């Protein structure tokens, strides 16, 4: 009995000949605004929210602050 092809690649398609280079791991996300008030304001503007966006429950749960 022939085994089924369980790969995620479509049959007949080629893999990337030149896969993209992995991004450098700097340890900091470009949108990280925990220590930068200007970046925080820029992110809030991009998301269409204001300074009053975080609710009390969000503050208590530390939502949005990931190490």
RONULUM-85193 format. One record per atom (N, C-alpha, C): x, y, z; atom name; chain. Coordinates in pm, whole numbers, plus 50000, padded with zeros to 5 digits. Example, Ala and Ser with C-alpha at 12.3 -4.5 7.8 and 13.67 -1.06 7.14 Angstrom:
X = 51319; Y = 49431; Z = 50780; atom = N; chain = A $
X = 51230; Y = 49550; Z = 50780; atom = CA; chain = A $
X = 51320; Y = 49670; Z = 50780; atom = C; chain = A $
X = 51285; Y = 49775; Z = 50708; atom = N; chain = A $
X = 51367; Y = 49894; Z = 50714; atom = CA; chain = A $
X = 51290; Y = 50003; Z = 50787; atom = C; chain = A $
This chain:
X = 50084; Y = 49882; Z = 50000; atom = N; chain = A $
X = 50000; Y = 50000; Z = 50000; atom = CA; chain = A $
X = 50089; Y = 50125; Z = 50000; atom = C; chain = A $
X = 50058; Y = 50221; Z = 49915; atom = N; chain = A $
X = 50136; Y = 50344; Z = 49905; atom = CA; chain = A $
X = 50098; Y = 50438; Z = 50020; atom = C; chain = A $
X = 50199; Y = 50500; Z = 50078; atom = N; chain = A $
X = 50176; Y = 50594; Z = 50188; atom = CA; chain = A $
X = 50130; Y = 50729; Z = 50134; atom = C; chain = A $
X = 50044; Y = 50796; Z = 50209; atom = N; chain = A $
X = 49993; Y = 50926; Z = 50169; atom = CA; chain = A $
X = 50101; Y = 51033; Z = 50189; atom = C; chain = A $
X = 50096; Y = 51134; Z = 50103; atom = N; chain = A $
X = 50188; Y = 51246; Z = 50115; atom = CA; chain = A $
X = 50127; Y = 51348; Z = 50212; atom = C; chain = A $
X = 50186; Y = 51359; Z = 50332; atom = N; chain = A $
X = 50131; Y = 51449; Z = 50434; atom = CA; chain = A $
X = 50209; Y = 51580; Z = 50445; atom = C; chain = A $
X = 50288; Y = 51612; Z = 50346; atom = N; chain = A $
X = 50365; Y = 51737; Z = 50355; atom = CA; chain = A $
X = 50274; Y = 51857; Z = 50332; atom = C; chain = A $
X = 50321; Y = 51973; Z = 50377; atom = N; chain = A $
X = 50242; Y = 52095; Z = 50360; atom = CA; chain = A $
X = 50268; Y = 52161; Z = 50225; atom = C; chain = A $
X = 50365; Y = 52111; Z = 50152; atom = N; chain = A $
X = 50397; Y = 52166; Z = 50021; atom = CA; chain = A $
X = 50309; Y = 52100; Z = 49915; atom = C; chain = A $
X = 50256; Y = 52180; Z = 49826; atom = N; chain = A $
X = 50175; Y = 52126; Z = 49718; atom = CA; chain = A $
X = 50261; Y = 52043; Z = 49624; atom = C; chain = A $
X = 50206; Y = 51934; Z = 49578; atom = N; chain = A $
X = 50280; Y = 51850; Z = 49486; atom = CA; chain = A $
X = 50303; Y = 51927; Z = 49356; atom = C; chain = A $
X = 50423; Y = 51919; Z = 49308; atom = N; chain = A $
X = 50456; Y = 51985; Z = 49183; atom = CA; chain = A $
X = 50506; Y = 52128; Z = 49201; atom = C; chain = A $
X = 50494; Y = 52184; Z = 49322; atom = N; chain = A $
X = 50543; Y = 52320; Z = 49343; atom = CA; chain = A $
X = 50686; Y = 52314; Z = 49397; atom = C; chain = A $
X = 50761; Y = 52417; Z = 49372; atom = N; chain = A $
X = 50900; Y = 52421; Z = 49416; atom = CA; chain = A $
X = 50911; Y = 52502; Z = 49545; atom = C; chain = A $
X = 51009; Y = 52466; Z = 49625; atom = N; chain = A $
X = 51039; Y = 52545; Z = 49744; atom = CA; chain = A $
X = 51110; Y = 52671; Z = 49700; atom = C; chain = A $
X = 51122; Y = 52765; Z = 49793; atom = N; chain = A $
X = 51195; Y = 52889; Z = 49762; atom = CA; chain = A $
X = 51336; Y = 52856; Z = 49719; atom = C; chain = A $
X = 51377; Y = 52914; Z = 49610; atom = N; chain = A $
X = 51515; Y = 52894; Z = 49567; atom = CA; chain = A $
X = 51609; Y = 52977; Z = 49653; atom = C; chain = A $
X = 51567; Y = 53096; Z = 49688; atom = N; chain = A $
X = 51644; Y = 53184; Z = 49775; atom = CA; chain = A $
X = 51553; Y = 53229; Z = 49890; atom = C; chain = A $
X = 51543; Y = 53151; Z = 49996; atom = N; chain = A $
X = 51455; Y = 53192; Z = 50105; atom = CA; chain = A $
X = 51504; Y = 53322; Z = 50168; atom = C; chain = A $
X = 51413; Y = 53402; Z = 50221; atom = N; chain = A $
X = 51454; Y = 53529; Z = 50281; atom = CA; chain = A $
X = 51542; Y = 53504; Z = 50403; atom = C; chain = A $
X = 51637; Y = 53594; Z = 50423; atom = N; chain = A $
X = 51726; Y = 53582; Z = 50539; atom = CA; chain = A $
X = 51648; Y = 53609; Z = 50667; atom = C; chain = A $
X = 51678; Y = 53539; Z = 50774; atom = N; chain = A $
X = 51606; Y = 53564; Z = 50898; atom = CA; chain = A $
X = 51636; Y = 53704; Z = 50951; atom = C; chain = A $
X = 51537; Y = 53764; Z = 51015; atom = N; chain = A $
X = 51554; Y = 53898; Z = 51069; atom = CA; chain = A $
X = 51647; Y = 53893; Z = 51188; atom = C; chain = A $
X = 51723; Y = 53998; Z = 51205; atom = N; chain = A $
X = 51814; Y = 54006; Z = 51320; atom = CA; chain = A $
X = 51734; Y = 54013; Z = 51449; atom = C; chain = A $
X = 51776; Y = 53939; Z = 51549; atom = N; chain = A $
X = 51708; Y = 53939; Z = 51678; atom = CA; chain = A $
X = 51774; Y = 54043; Z = 51767; atom = C; chain = A $
X = 51712; Y = 54158; Z = 51777; atom = N; chain = A $
X = 51769; Y = 54266; Z = 51858; atom = CA; chain = A $
X = 51718; Y = 54263; Z = 52000; atom = C; chain = A $
X = 51612; Y = 54187; Z = 52024; atom = N; chain = A $
X = 51558; Y = 54180; Z = 52158; atom = CA; chain = A $
X = 51455; Y = 54288; Z = 52185; atom = C; chain = A $
X = 51431; Y = 54377; Z = 52089; atom = N; chain = A $
X = 51333; Y = 54483; Z = 52108; atom = CA; chain = A $
X = 51244; Y = 54493; Z = 51986; atom = C; chain = A $
X = 51115; Y = 54492; Z = 52009; atom = N; chain = A $
X = 51017; Y = 54506; Z = 51903; atom = CA; chain = A $
X = 51014; Y = 54653; Z = 51861; atom = C; chain = A $
X = 51002; Y = 54678; Z = 51733; atom = N; chain = A $
X = 51002; Y = 54816; Z = 51684; atom = CA; chain = A $
X = 50884; Y = 54897; Z = 51737; atom = C; chain = A $
X = 50777; Y = 54831; Z = 51783; atom = N; chain = A $
X = 50660; Y = 54902; Z = 51836; atom = CA; chain = A $
X = 50662; Y = 54911; Z = 51988; atom = C; chain = A $
X = 50768; Y = 54863; Z = 52052; atom = N; chain = A $
X = 50779; Y = 54864; Z = 52197; atom = CA; chain = A $
X = 50787; Y = 55009; Z = 52245; atom = C; chain = A $
X = 50690; Y = 55048; Z = 52327; atom = N; chain = A $
X = 50686; Y = 55186; Z = 52374; atom = CA; chain = A $
X = 50688; Y = 55195; Z = 52526; atom = C; chain = A $
X = 50732; Y = 55090; Z = 52592; atom = N; chain = A $
X = 50730; Y = 55090; Z = 52738; atom = CA; chain = A $
X = 50819; Y = 55196; Z = 52800; atom = C; chain = A $
X = 50924; Y = 55236; Z = 52731; atom = N; chain = A $
X = 51016; Y = 55335; Z = 52786; atom = CA; chain = A $
X = 51025; Y = 55460; Z = 52698; atom = C; chain = A $
X = 50930; Y = 55478; Z = 52609; atom = N; chain = A $
X = 50937; Y = 55589; Z = 52513; atom = CA; chain = A $
X = 50799; Y = 55651; Z = 52496; atom = C; chain = A $
X = 50778; Y = 55765; Z = 52555; atom = N; chain = A $
X = 50647; Y = 55833; Z = 52549; atom = CA; chain = A $
X = 50611; Y = 55873; Z = 52406; atom = C; chain = A $
X = 50711; Y = 55914; Z = 52327; atom = N; chain = A $
X = 50683; Y = 55953; Z = 52188; atom = CA; chain = A $
X = 50634; Y = 55832; Z = 52107; atom = C; chain = A $
X = 50697; Y = 55717; Z = 52130; atom = N; chain = A $
X = 50657; Y = 55596; Z = 52057; atom = CA; chain = A $
X = 50517; Y = 55553; Z = 52101; atom = C; chain = A $
X = 50487; Y = 55568; Z = 52231; atom = N; chain = A $
X = 50354; Y = 55534; Z = 52281; atom = CA; chain = A $
X = 50248; Y = 55619; Z = 52211; atom = C; chain = A $
X = 50273; Y = 55749; Z = 52200; atom = N; chain = A $
X = 50178; Y = 55839; Z = 52134; atom = CA; chain = A $
X = 50162; Y = 55801; Z = 51986; atom = C; chain = A $
X = 50274; Y = 55765; Z = 51922; atom = N; chain = A $
X = 50270; Y = 55726; Z = 51780; atom = CA; chain = A $
X = 50188; Y = 55597; Z = 51763; atom = C; chain = A $
X = 50211; Y = 55499; Z = 51852; atom = N; chain = A $
X = 50137; Y = 55373; Z = 51844; atom = CA; chain = A $
X = 49988; Y = 55396; Z = 51866; atom = C; chain = A $
X = 49953; Y = 55481; Z = 51964; atom = N; chain = A $
X = 49813; Y = 55509; Z = 51992; atom = CA; chain = A $
X = 49747; Y = 55577; Z = 51872; atom = C; chain = A $
X = 49819; Y = 55666; Z = 51807; atom = N; chain = A $
X = 49765; Y = 55733; Z = 51689; atom = CA; chain = A $
X = 49744; Y = 55632; Z = 51576; atom = C; chain = A $
X = 49841; Y = 55542; Z = 51555; atom = N; chain = A $
X = 49828; Y = 55440; Z = 51451; atom = CA; chain = A $
X = 49708; Y = 55349; Z = 51476; atom = C; chain = A $
X = 49681; Y = 55320; Z = 51604; atom = N; chain = A $
X = 49571; Y = 55230; Z = 51639; atom = CA; chain = A $
X = 49438; Y = 55301; Z = 51655; atom = C; chain = A $
X = 49440; Y = 55434; Z = 51654; atom = N; chain = A $
X = 49317; Y = 55511; Z = 51667; atom = CA; chain = A $
X = 49260; Y = 55511; Z = 51807; atom = C; chain = A $
X = 49348; Y = 55506; Z = 51907; atom = N; chain = A $
X = 49304; Y = 55510; Z = 52046; atom = CA; chain = A $
X = 49370; Y = 55627; Z = 52117; atom = C; chain = A $
X = 49315; Y = 55664; Z = 52231; atom = N; chain = A $
X = 49371; Y = 55774; Z = 52308; atom = CA; chain = A $
X = 49440; Y = 55726; Z = 52433; atom = C; chain = A $
X = 49486; Y = 55822; Z = 52513; atom = N; chain = A $
X = 49554; Y = 55790; Z = 52637; atom = CA; chain = A $
X = 49463; Y = 55723; Z = 52738; atom = C; chain = A $
X = 49333; Y = 55742; Z = 52722; atom = N; chain = A $
X = 49237; Y = 55682; Z = 52815; atom = CA; chain = A $
X = 49193; Y = 55543; Z = 52769; atom = C; chain = A $
X = 49263; Y = 55485; Z = 52674; atom = N; chain = A $
X = 49227; Y = 55356; Z = 52616; atom = CA; chain = A $
X = 49233; Y = 55242; Z = 52718; atom = C; chain = A $
X = 49338; Y = 55241; Z = 52802; atom = N; chain = A $
X = 49353; Y = 55132; Z = 52899; atom = CA; chain = A $
X = 49252; Y = 55147; Z = 53011; atom = C; chain = A $
X = 49178; Y = 55040; Z = 53035; atom = N; chain = A $
X = 49082; Y = 55042; Z = 53145; atom = CA; chain = A $
X = 49152; Y = 55002; Z = 53274; atom = C; chain = A $
X = 49083; Y = 55019; Z = 53386; atom = N; chain = A $
X = 49140; Y = 54982; Z = 53515; atom = CA; chain = A $
X = 49172; Y = 54832; Z = 53520; atom = C; chain = A $
X = 49083; Y = 54750; Z = 53462; atom = N; chain = A $
X = 49107; Y = 54605; Z = 53460; atom = CA; chain = A $
X = 49232; Y = 54571; Z = 53378; atom = C; chain = A $
X = 49253; Y = 54643; Z = 53270; atom = N; chain = A $
X = 49371; Y = 54618; Z = 53187; atom = CA; chain = A $
X = 49497; Y = 54654; Z = 53264; atom = C; chain = A $
X = 49493; Y = 54764; Z = 53339; atom = N; chain = A $
X = 49609; Y = 54806; Z = 53418; atom = CA; chain = A $
X = 49641; Y = 54702; Z = 53525; atom = C; chain = A $
X = 49538; Y = 54652; Z = 53592; atom = N; chain = A $
X = 49559; Y = 54555; Z = 53699; atom = CA; chain = A $
X = 49612; Y = 54423; Z = 53646; atom = C; chain = A $
X = 49567; Y = 54383; Z = 53527; atom = N; chain = A $
X = 49609; Y = 54257; Z = 53468; atom = CA; chain = A $
X = 49738; Y = 54268; Z = 53390; atom = C; chain = A $
X = 49797; Y = 54386; Z = 53384; atom = N; chain = A $
X = 49921; Y = 54412; Z = 53308; atom = CA; chain = A $
X = 49905; Y = 54372; Z = 53162; atom = C; chain = A $
X = 49787; Y = 54390; Z = 53107; atom = N; chain = A $
X = 49762; Y = 54354; Z = 52968; atom = CA; chain = A $
X = 49843; Y = 54444; Z = 52877; atom = C; chain = A $
X = 49909; Y = 54384; Z = 52782; atom = N; chain = A $
X = 49986; Y = 54461; Z = 52684; atom = CA; chain = A $
X = 50129; Y = 54487; Z = 52726; atom = C; chain = A $
X = 50170; Y = 54435; Z = 52841; atom = N; chain = A $
X = 50309; Y = 54454; Z = 52884; atom = CA; chain = A $
X = 50376; Y = 54318; Z = 52892; atom = C; chain = A $
X = 50432; Y = 54275; Z = 52782; atom = N; chain = A $
X = 50498; Y = 54146; Z = 52776; atom = CA; chain = A $
X = 50648; Y = 54166; Z = 52775; atom = C; chain = A $
X = 50719; Y = 54088; Z = 52852; atom = N; chain = A $
X = 50865; Y = 54104; Z = 52857; atom = CA; chain = A $
X = 50931; Y = 54069; Z = 52726; atom = C; chain = A $
